C-alpha cells in the first residue's frame, strides 16, 4: 500500500503494528521540516501512542512552549510531534489550535482508539474503506486498492453528478465502498473487544456572515493586506528550497510579490503555457517575474504531450480528471520539482472574494429574473424560451448567449446557476443519456446551498463552492503536485484569513463590474496596474481546437468501442450522435466529450484490461 504512493514520500518510510489489536500503520515521508528527525510512524514519549501525518502545522513552534510546560518532552523539531502531544493534552479539541493543512491518524493504545482528522478546508486528502470489520485509510485511493481484503466496483450511482459537475461533492467516491473523510471532520474508531465502533463528527465549518461591521474601505483594505502578509509569512516554514507557481494573474502574482519581500534570495517562480499563444499566459507571468526580479522558469506543452500524458494523470488523481488544467499543473509541478520541494500557490482566492465571473453574472441574472417574472406570467416566459431555442431568425451564437441569461432559463438555482455555469450534461440530456434524477445530479450541491437560507445570494454561492467546487480544486492541487514529490501550500486558505474574508461586505468583493475589489486594492503597491486589473483568463486550454484535429481521433474513437466502459452504462447512440455533431462543426461538445473521455479512460485503467498499456504509453514526459 505504501509503495503505491511512493511518489508522495520518496525520502523515508516506516511501519508500526500491534497484532493483538489488528492495528497497522504505514508512512511515506516527503521531508520538509527537521529533515533528519521526522521519521514516522512517530511515537510519544512512552510509546503508547503513534501517529502518521501528511501536511504541515504552520504554527507548531508557537504551540510548543505551552505543551512543554504541560510536561511533554520533545525529541525533534517536527510539527508531527506537536500534533501528537496536542492530542495527548487536549484530545479532539486540539484541532482548534492548528493552523495548517493536515490529514493524520493517531493510534491511542491506552484507549484502544484510532483517531483521524482532516483539515478544515480539505487541502490534504483522506480516503478510507469501512465494512464494519475492516477499516483502512490512505492519502490516495490507489493505496487502498492494494489491500488484499478490499475489492470494489464503479459507483455508478454517482455518474449523474459526475457528468454534470465532473466530480462527486459528497463523501462517496467513484469506487464503491471507498469514502472521503470530509473537510473539517474527525473520525474515531474504538476497539470494543469483539467489535469496532466508528464515529465521524464535524469540528469546524465556514463561519456564517455576522451582522455587518462598520468599517471604511481603507480599513477593510488594510485588514486584508495585513492578513495576507501574515498567512504568507506562516507558509514560508521549510528546511528545503521553496518557490511559487506564477500564472501572471492577480492571486499568484500577489503571493509571489509578498514572498519576495520576506526572503533574502530571489523567489524561484514556475509557469506553464501552451504552444498555442492565444491560450498561454506565459507573457503575463514573464512580465511579473521581470518586475519582481524572480528566478523564473517556464515550460511549454503541446497537444501530443497533453493527450499522451492523460492516462497516467487519471491514475494519479484516482478518479476521472475534472479540469484540463490538471494536466498543466502536473507539468509545471514536474518543472518545479527540479528546483524546489515546496511551492506556494494562489488557489482559493476566487472562492473567498467572489472572483469567478459566474458570481457576478448570477447576481445580475437573479435580479433580472425576478423583475422578468413580475412582468410576464410563467406560461409566456416558457413560450419565449422555447421560441428562442428553436427560431432561425437568430444566429446560433445569439441563441447560445441568450440561453445563458434569465430569458433562456427558469429562475431555479439548478437552471439559472448550476446548469448554466457548471454542468456539462444538463438535466434534460442526462435523462436521455442515463435516466438521471434531479436529486442524483444536484443533491450534494443543494445540501450546502440550502444550509444557509437566510444568507444573501453571494454568500450562498461562495459557501456552496467552498464546500464542493473548492474541495475538488484542492484535490487536484495536491495530487498533481505530490505526483512529482513536491508540496503545494495555499496561503489564501488559512482558516483565520478565510474568517476575515467572510466578514467583508459584498461590495468589497464585487463592486460594479470589478471582482475581488478589496484584494486588488490591497496589493496595488506590489504589482503593475495592468496585471492587477487585466481580464481573468482562468487558465484556458486549447482543448476545443485539439478535439477538432485528426490527431485526437484515436482517443475520441475509444468512446465508441463496443467493449468500452461506457457502453454498458450510457445510451451509446446518443454518444455517437454527440461525437458526430461535434466533428461536423454543428455543435461544440468539448466539455461533454472531455467528461466522457476521462470517464472511459478511468474505467479502463481501474476496472478494465488496458491499465498497463495505457500507463506505459504515457510513462515518459518530454519537457522543454
Long-range contacts (C-beta under 8 A, 24 or more apart in sequence): 1-26, 1-136, 1-138, 1-143, 1-144, 1-146, 1-147, 2-26, 2-27, 2-28, 2-143, 3-146, 4-140, 4-142, 4-143, 4-145, 4-146, 5-138, 5-139, 5-140, 5-142, 5-143, 7-316, 7-482, 7-483, 7-484, 7-485, 8-54, 8-139, 8-140, 8-482, 8-485, 9-485, 10-485, 11-35, 12-38, 12-39, 12-40, 14-39, 14-40, 14-41, 15-41, 16-41, 16-43, 16-50, 16-107, 18-107, 18-109, 21-109, 21-112, 21-191, 23-107, 23-114, 25-50, 25-52, 25-105, 25-107, 26-52, 27-52, 30-341, 30-482, 30-485, 30-486, 30-487, 31-239, 31-240, 32-56, 32-238, 32-239, 32-240, 32-341, 32-342, 32-487, 33-77, 33-78, 33-79, 33-237, 33-238, 33-239, 34-76, 34-77, 34-78, 34-239, 35-239, 35-240, 37-75, 37-76, 37-77, 37-78, 38-76, 38-78, 38-80, 40-80, 42-76, 42-78, 42-80, 42-81, 42-84, 44-84, 44-85, 44-88, 45-72, 45-73, 48-108, 48-109, 48-110, 49-84, 49-87, 49-88, 49-106, 49-107, 49-108, 49-109, 49-110, 50-106, 50-107, 51-80, 51-83, 51-84, 51-87, 51-104, 51-105, 51-106, 51-107, 52-104, 52-105, 53-79, 53-80, 53-83, 53-102, 53-103, 53-104, 53-105, 54-102, 54-103, 54-104, 54-124, 54-139, 55-100, 55-101, 55-102, 55-103, 55-104, 55-119, 55-123, 55-124, 56-100, 56-101, 56-102, 56-235, 56-237, 56-487, 56-489, 57-82, 57-83, 57-98, 57-99, 57-100, 57-102, 58-99, 58-100, 58-234, 58-235, 58-237, 58-494, 59-97, 59-98, 59-99, 59-100, 59-234, 60-100, 61-237, 63-97, 87-115, 92-117, 92-186, 92-188, 92-201, 92-203, 95-186, 95-203, 95-204, 96-203, 99-234, 99-494, 99-495, 99-496, 101-489, 101-490, 103-139, 103-181, 105-137, 111-190, 112-190, 112-191, 112-192, 113-188, 113-189, 113-190, 113-191, 114-187, 114-188, 114-189, 114-191, 115-186, 115-187, 115-188, 115-189, 116-181, 116-186, 116-187, 116-188, 116-189, 117-181, 117-185, 117-186, 117-187, 117-203, 118-181, 118-182, 118-183, 118-184, 118-185, 118-186, 119-183, 119-184, 120-183, 120-184, 120-204, 120-495, 121-183, 121-184, 121-348, 121-466, 121-470, 121-471, 121-474, 121-493, 121-495, 121-498, 122-182, 122-183, 122-184, 122-470, 122-471, 122-474, 122-475, 123-474, 123-477, 123-478, 123-490, 123-493, 124-478, 125-180, 125-475, 125-478, 125-479, 126-180, 126-181, 127-173, 127-178, 127-179, 127-180, 127-181, 128-178, 128-179, 128-180, 128-181, 128-187, 129-177, 129-178, 129-179, 130-179, 130-198, 131-177, 132-196, 133-196, 135-189, 135-196, 135-198, 137-181, 139-482, 140-318, 140-479, 141-173, 141-175, 141-178, 141-318, 141-319, 142-315, 142-318, 144-178, 145-175, 145-606, 150-177, 150-178, 152-176, 152-177, 152-178, 153-607, 154-565, 154-603, 154-607, 156-569, 157-440, 159-434, 159-436, 159-569, 159-599, 160-430, 160-434, 160-436, 160-437, 160-440, 160-441, 161-440, 161-441, 161-443, 161-444, 162-320, 162-595, 162-599, 163-424, 163-425, 163-430, 163-433, 163-434, 163-436, 163-592, 163-595, 163-599, 164-418, 164-419, 164-422, 164-423, 164-424, 164-425, 164-426, 164-430, 164-441, 164-442, 165-322, 165-422, 165-423, 165-424, 165-445, 165-468, 165-469, 166-320, 166-322, 166-323, 166-424, 166-472, 166-595, 167-319, 167-322, 167-472, 168-444, 169-444, 169-445, 169-448, 169-467, 169-468, 169-469, 169-471, 169-472, 170-443, 170-444, 170-447, 173-318, 173-319, 174-319, 174-320, 174-602, 175-318, 175-606, 183-467, 183-471, 204-495, 206-463, 206-466, 206-467, 206-498, 206-502, 207-498, 207-499, 207-502, 208-452, 208-455, 208-502, 209-455, 209-456, 209-459, 209-502, 209-503, 210-503, 212-505, 213-503, 213-505, 217-508, 217-518, 217-521, 220-504, 220-505, 220-508, 220-518, 221-518, 221-521, 221-522, 222-522, 223-500, 224-500, 224-501, 224-504, 224-518, 224-519, 224-522, 225-522, 225-523, 227-496, 227-497, 227-500, 228-254, 228-258, 228-491, 228-492, 228-497, 228-519, 228-522, 228-523, 229-258, 230-497, 231-491, 231-492, 231-494, 231-496, 231-497, 232-258, 232-259, 232-262, 232-344, 232-491, 233-262, 234-491, 234-494, 235-344, 235-489, 235-491, 235-494, 236-262, 236-263, 238-341, 238-342, 240-340, 240-341, 240-342, 241-268, 241-339, 241-340, 241-341, 241-342, 242-268, 242-340, 242-341, 242-342, 242-343, 242-344, 243-267, 243-268, 243-269, 243-270, 243-336, 243-339, 243-340, 243-342, 243-343, 243-344, 244-268, 244-269, 244-270, 244-343, 244-344, 244-345, 245-269, 245-270, 245-271, 245-332, 245-336, 245-343, 245-344, 245-345, 245-346, 245-488, 246-270, 246-271, 246-285, 246-288, 246-289, 246-294, 246-296, 247-271, 247-281, 247-284, 247-285, 247-346, 247-539, 248-281, 248-282, 248-283, 248-284, 248-285, 248-286, 248-287, 248-288, 248-531, 249-281, 249-284, 249-346, 249-531, 249-534, 249-536, 249-537, 250-346, 250-349, 250-516, 250-519, 250-520, 250-523, 250-527, 250-531, 250-532, 250-536, 251-346, 251-347, 251-349, 251-350, 251-355, 251-492, 251-519, 252-345, 252-346, 253-288, 253-292, 253-346, 253-526, 253-527, 253-531, 253-532, 254-346, 254-519, 254-523, 254-526, 254-527, 255-344, 255-345, 255-346, 255-491, 256-288, 256-292, 256-294, 256-344, 257-292, 257-523, 257-526, 257-527, 258-526, 259-344, 260-292, 260-293, 260-294, 266-293, 266-294, 266-295, 267-292, 267-294, 267-295, 268-294, 268-295, 268-297, 268-336, 268-339, 268-340, 269-294, 269-295, 269-296, 269-297, 270-296, 270-297, 270-298, 270-299, 270-332, 270-335, 270-336, 270-339, 270-343, 271-296, 271-297, 271-298, 271-299, 271-332, 272-298, 272-299, 272-300, 272-301, 272-328, 272-329, 272-331, 272-332, 272-335, 273-298, 273-299, 273-300, 273-301, 274-300, 274-301, 274-302, 274-541, 274-542, 275-300, 275-301, 275-302, 275-303, 276-542, 276-545, 279-540, 279-541, 279-542, 281-537, 281-539, 284-531, 284-534, 287-528, 287-531, 288-527, 288-528, 288-531, 291-527, 291-528, 291-531, 297-335, 297-336, 297-339, 298-335, 299-331, 299-332, 299-334, 299-335, 299-623, 299-624, 300-624, 301-327, 301-328, 301-331, 303-542, 303-546, 303-549, 303-551, 303-552, 304-551, 305-331, 305-621, 305-622, 306-541, 306-546, 307-546, 307-551, 307-552, 307-555, 308-617, 308-618, 309-618, 309-621, 310-555, 310-598, 310-601, 310-618, 311-601, 311-605, 311-614, 311-615, 311-617, 311-618, 312-615, 312-618, 312-619, 313-480, 313-483, 313-618, 314-598, 314-601, 314-602, 314-605, 315-605, 315-611, 315-615, 316-479, 316-480, 316-483, 317-475, 317-476, 317-479, 317-480, 318-479, 319-602, 320-595, 320-598, 320-599, 320-601, 320-602, 321-476, 321-598, 322-472, 322-476, 322-598, 323-476, 324-541, 324-543, 324-594, 325-476, 325-539, 325-541, 326-476, 326-479, 326-480, 327-541, 328-539, 328-541, 329-476, 329-477, 329-480, 329-481, 330-480, 330-483, 330-484, 331-621, 331-623, 333-480, 333-481, 333-483, 333-484, 333-486, 333-488, 334-484, 334-621, 334-623, 335-623, 336-484, 336-486, 337-484, 337-485, 337-486, 340-486, 341-485, 341-486, 341-487, 342-486, 342-487, 342-488, 342-489, 343-481, 343-486, 343-487, 343-488, 343-489, 344-488, 344-489, 344-490, 344-491, 345-477, 345-488, 345-489, 345-490, 346-490, 346-492, 347-473, 347-474, 347-477, 347-488, 347-490, 347-492, 347-493, 348-470, 348-473, 348-474, 348-490, 348-492, 348-493, 349-492, 349-516, 349-519, 350-516, 351-462, 351-465, 351-466, 351-469, 351-470, 352-462, 352-492, 352-497, 352-498, 352-501, 353-501, 353-504, 353-509, 353-515, 353-516, 353-517, 353-518, 353-519, 354-458, 354-461, 354-462, 354-506, 354-509, 354-510, 354-515, 354-516, 355-515, 355-516, 355-536, 356-465, 356-515, 357-515, 357-536, 358-417, 358-420, 358-421, 358-422, 358-461, 359-458, 359-461, 359-462, 359-510, 359-515, 360-510, 360-513, 360-515, 361-404, 361-421, 362-416, 362-417, 362-420, 362-421, 362-457, 362-461, 363-457, 363-458, 363-510, 365-405, 365-406, 365-409, 365-416, 365-420, 366-406, 366-411, 366-416, 366-457, 368-405, 368-406, 369-406, 369-409, 369-411, 369-416, 370-411, 372-406, 372-407, 373-411, 381-410, 385-409, 385-410, 413-446, 413-449, 414-438, 414-442, 414-446, 417-461, 418-442, 418-445, 422-469, 424-591, 424-592, 424-594, 424-595, 425-592, 425-595, 432-571, 432-574, 433-570, 433-571, 433-574, 433-575, 434-569, 434-570, 434-571, 444-468, 456-506, 458-506, 458-509, 458-510, 459-502, 459-506, 543-590, 543-594, 544-588, 544-590, 547-582, 547-590, 547-593, 547-594, 548-582, 548-583, 548-585, 555-597, 556-593, 556-597, 558-597, 558-600, 558-601, 559-593, 559-596, 559-597, 559-600, 564-600, 564-603, 564-604, 565-599, 565-600, 565-602, 565-603, 565-604, 565-607, 565-608, 566-596, 566-599, 566-600, 566-603, 570-596
